[in-house]
């Protein structure tokens, strides 16, 4: 299988903590909202995955239509240094222990208390494609 995420993009996604904008679809209209995330590189024949914790409208949208996109950027005073766009298919994880562990990993990445937002649900996004631009 071709690698959908180039090494340069993997290093951007695993670098410093930046927010992503998760785009879902509701009533044939886009809905975008900021989320924290964790990138998980490909393992064997598995695709790379992006884990997010979410609830509310985003979660409901994913349950109705699992096709999503993420827009991620690093900027300095509003001037982008790099951007990454990811398209993929989301899966809602209903396993409590997997959800708790993912929540802790994501919160640690962003310097938050590992137990914050424990009421949110884990969504794993199988990466279908990734593109990037550096400035």
N, C-alpha and C positions, 0 to 999 in steps of 0.2 A: 504494500500500500504506500502511495506517495505521502510524504510528510506534509500535513496541511498547515503546520506552523513552523516557519523557518527558525533556525537557531537564534538569529538576531531578535526576532519577535519574542521568542521564549525568554530571552534575557530581559527584555523590556517588561514582560508580564510578571516576571518573578523578582524584579528589582524593588525599588521603594514602593511604599503603599500609596497608590493613587486610586481614585474612585472610577468606576465604570458607569456608563449609562446603559441600562438594560432596556431594550426596545421589545415590546410585546405588541400584540394586536388585539383590539376589541372593536366589534362592530365594523370591521374592515377599515379601521383607523389605527394609526400607530399610537402607542402609549410608551413614553420613555421616562425612566426614573433612575436616580443615582443608587448604586449598590456598592458594597465592598465585595471583593472577590478573592479567590485563590486559584491559581493556575496549577494544574496537575499534568505533567508531561505524559506523552504516550507510553504505554506499558505493553511491550510485545505487539500483538496485533490490534490492541485497543487504541482508539483515538484519544488524543489529548482531551482533557475536560476542564471546564471552568466551574468551580463551585461558588454558589451564592446562597445567602440566607434571605428569605423574603416572606411576605405575607400580603394580605389585602388584594388590591386590584391586580398587581403583577402576578401573584400566584393564581388567581382566578383566570386571568388571561392565558397563562401557560397551560392550565388544565384544559382549556378549550382549544388552544392552538399552540403546540410545542415549538413552532418555528420562531426563533428569536435572533436578535443581533445585540452585540455589545460594542460601544464606542468608548475607547479609553485614550486618555491623553495626559501627557506631562507638559506643564506650561510654567513660564516664569512671568509673573505680572500680566497674565492674559495672553502672552505670546507663546504659541505651541513650540515645544522642542521636538516632540514626536507624537504620532497618533497611531492607534491600532484599531482596526475594525474586524470583528469576529462574527461569523454567522454560524449558527448551529441549531441543534435539536435538543430541547430541554426535557429532562425527566424529573418528576417530583419524587423525592425519596421519602417513603413512609416509615422507615426504620428509625426508631428513637435513638438508639445508641450511635448509629452512623451520623445522625443529625447533630447530636451533642458534640461528638468529636470534631465534625466539620465546623461547627459554630466556634468551638474553642480555637481551632487552627486559624480561622479567619480573624477572629478578635485579637489573637496574639499578633498577627501580621500588622494590625492597625494600632496596636498599643492599648487596646481596650481590655476591660475585665473579661476573662474567658467565659464568664457566665452571662454577660449582657446579651439581650435579645434572644434568650433561650426559647421564647415562644414562637420564633420564626421557623419556617420550614426550609429544609435543604432542597435545593434544585441543582442538578448536575447538567451542564450543557456540554454535549459532545460536539467538539469543534469540527465543522465541515470545511470552513475556509477562514483564512486570516490574511489581511493585507495591512501594510503599514507605510508610513511616510515619516521621514525625519527632516527637520528644518535646520 
